[in-house]
């Protein structure tokens, strides 16, 4: 049996696209939308996502620091 993969057209990896951190910074530093209702579960989920991304970035910085100082 074959598997059918549906996907978008691949984006070419160009230099300007590799370091496009706009969506990531927009996720961290966006303002609250007053027209959108939130609840405790949604706020908790977003907090945990932000915390995990921040911990990953700190860990990545530590690994890179250790790599370049040895």
ChimeraX commands (.cxc) that place a marker at each C-alpha (Angstrom):
marker #1 position 0.00,0.00,0.00 radius 0.5
marker #1 position 1.26,3.44,-0.82 radius 0.5
marker #1 position 1.00,6.48,1.38 radius 0.5
marker #1 position -0.27,9.74,-0.06 radius 0.5
marker #1 position 1.49,12.82,1.28 radius 0.5
marker #1 position -0.24,16.14,0.84 radius 0.5
marker #1 position 2.05,19.07,1.35 radius 0.5
marker #1 position 2.64,22.60,0.22 radius 0.5
marker #1 position 5.23,23.47,-2.33 radius 0.5
marker #1 position 8.68,23.51,-0.71 radius 0.5
marker #1 position 10.15,26.86,0.21 radius 0.5
marker #1 position 13.65,27.38,-1.07 radius 0.5
marker #1 position 16.21,27.96,1.65 radius 0.5
marker #1 position 17.64,31.35,0.91 radius 0.5
marker #1 position 19.76,33.47,3.21 radius 0.5
marker #1 position 17.03,35.98,3.91 radius 0.5
marker #1 position 14.56,33.23,4.89 radius 0.5
marker #1 position 16.90,31.38,7.24 radius 0.5
marker #1 position 17.02,34.12,9.85 radius 0.5
marker #1 position 13.46,35.40,9.70 radius 0.5
marker #1 position 12.60,35.48,13.40 radius 0.5
marker #1 position 9.66,37.88,13.02 radius 0.5
marker #1 position 6.94,35.29,13.79 radius 0.5
marker #1 position 8.83,34.02,16.85 radius 0.5
marker #1 position 9.35,37.50,18.28 radius 0.5
marker #1 position 5.75,38.35,17.45 radius 0.5
marker #1 position 4.62,35.35,19.50 radius 0.5
marker #1 position 6.61,36.51,22.53 radius 0.5
marker #1 position 5.88,40.23,22.35 radius 0.5
marker #1 position 2.35,40.59,21.00 radius 0.5
marker #1 position -0.39,42.56,22.68 radius 0.5
marker #1 position -3.57,40.96,23.96 radius 0.5
marker #1 position -6.47,41.01,21.51 radius 0.5
marker #1 position -9.51,42.32,23.44 radius 0.5
marker #1 position -11.97,40.82,20.96 radius 0.5
marker #1 position -10.71,37.27,21.57 radius 0.5
marker #1 position -11.92,35.44,24.66 radius 0.5
marker #1 position -9.37,33.56,26.73 radius 0.5
marker #1 position -9.64,31.09,29.55 radius 0.5
marker #1 position -7.26,29.60,32.11 radius 0.5
marker #1 position -6.36,26.60,29.95 radius 0.5
marker #1 position -5.39,28.72,26.97 radius 0.5
marker #1 position -3.33,31.15,29.06 radius 0.5
marker #1 position -1.57,28.23,30.77 radius 0.5
marker #1 position -0.82,26.55,27.45 radius 0.5
marker #1 position 0.71,29.72,26.01 radius 0.5
marker #1 position 2.75,30.31,29.16 radius 0.5
marker #1 position 4.17,26.77,29.05 radius 0.5
marker #1 position 4.98,27.16,25.33 radius 0.5
marker #1 position 6.81,30.44,25.95 radius 0.5
marker #1 position 8.68,28.96,28.91 radius 0.5
marker #1 position 9.77,25.89,26.96 radius 0.5
marker #1 position 10.99,28.00,24.02 radius 0.5
marker #1 position 12.93,30.28,26.39 radius 0.5
marker #1 position 14.51,27.27,28.13 radius 0.5
marker #1 position 15.47,25.80,24.76 radius 0.5
marker #1 position 17.13,29.07,23.70 radius 0.5
marker #1 position 19.06,29.30,26.98 radius 0.5
marker #1 position 20.21,25.69,26.58 radius 0.5
marker #1 position 21.23,26.36,23.00 radius 0.5
marker #1 position 23.26,29.37,24.11 radius 0.5
marker #1 position 25.00,27.27,26.78 radius 0.5
marker #1 position 25.85,24.54,24.28 radius 0.5
marker #1 position 27.20,27.06,21.76 radius 0.5
marker #1 position 29.20,28.82,24.50 radius 0.5
marker #1 position 30.78,25.52,25.59 radius 0.5
marker #1 position 31.45,24.55,21.98 radius 0.5
marker #1 position 33.30,27.78,21.18 radius 0.5
marker #1 position 35.24,28.07,24.44 radius 0.5
marker #1 position 36.89,24.66,24.23 radius 0.5
marker link #1:1,2 radius 0.2
marker link #1:2,3 radius 0.2
marker link #1:3,4 radius 0.2
marker link #1:4,5 radius 0.2
marker link #1:5,6 radius 0.2
marker link #1:6,7 radius 0.2
marker link #1:7,8 radius 0.2
marker link #1:8,9 radius 0.2
marker link #1:9,10 radius 0.2
marker link #1:10,11 radius 0.2
marker link #1:11,12 radius 0.2
marker link #1:12,13 radius 0.2
marker link #1:13,14 radius 0.2
marker link #1:14,15 radius 0.2
marker link #1:15,16 radius 0.2
marker link #1:16,17 radius 0.2
marker link #1:17,18 radius 0.2
marker link #1:18,19 radius 0.2
marker link #1:19,20 radius 0.2
marker link #1:20,21 radius 0.2
marker link #1:21,22 radius 0.2
marker link #1:22,23 radius 0.2
marker link #1:23,24 radius 0.2
marker link #1:24,25 radius 0.2
marker link #1:25,26 radius 0.2
marker link #1:26,27 radius 0.2
marker link #1:27,28 radius 0.2
marker link #1:28,29 radius 0.2
marker link #1:29,30 radius 0.2
marker link #1:30,31 radius 0.2
marker link #1:31,32 radius 0.2
marker link #1:32,33 radius 0.2
marker link #1:33,34 radius 0.2
marker link #1:34,35 radius 0.2
marker link #1:35,36 radius 0.2
marker link #1:36,37 radius 0.2
marker link #1:37,38 radius 0.2
marker link #1:38,39 radius 0.2
marker link #1:39,40 radius 0.2
marker link #1:40,41 radius 0.2
marker link #1:41,42 radius 0.2
marker link #1:42,43 radius 0.2
marker link #1:43,44 radius 0.2
marker link #1:44,45 radius 0.2
marker link #1:45,46 radius 0.2
marker link #1:46,47 radius 0.2
marker link #1:47,48 radius 0.2
marker link #1:48,49 radius 0.2
marker link #1:49,50 radius 0.2
marker link #1:50,51 radius 0.2
marker link #1:51,52 radius 0.2
marker link #1:52,53 radius 0.2
marker link #1:53,54 radius 0.2
marker link #1:54,55 radius 0.2
marker link #1:55,56 radius 0.2
marker link #1:56,57 radius 0.2
marker link #1:57,58 radius 0.2
marker link #1:58,59 radius 0.2
marker link #1:59,60 radius 0.2
marker link #1:60,61 radius 0.2
marker link #1:61,62 radius 0.2
marker link #1:62,63 radius 0.2
marker link #1:63,64 radius 0.2
marker link #1:64,65 radius 0.2
marker link #1:65,66 radius 0.2
marker link #1:66,67 radius 0.2
marker link #1:67,68 radius 0.2
marker link #1:68,69 radius 0.2
marker link #1:69,70 radius 0.2
view
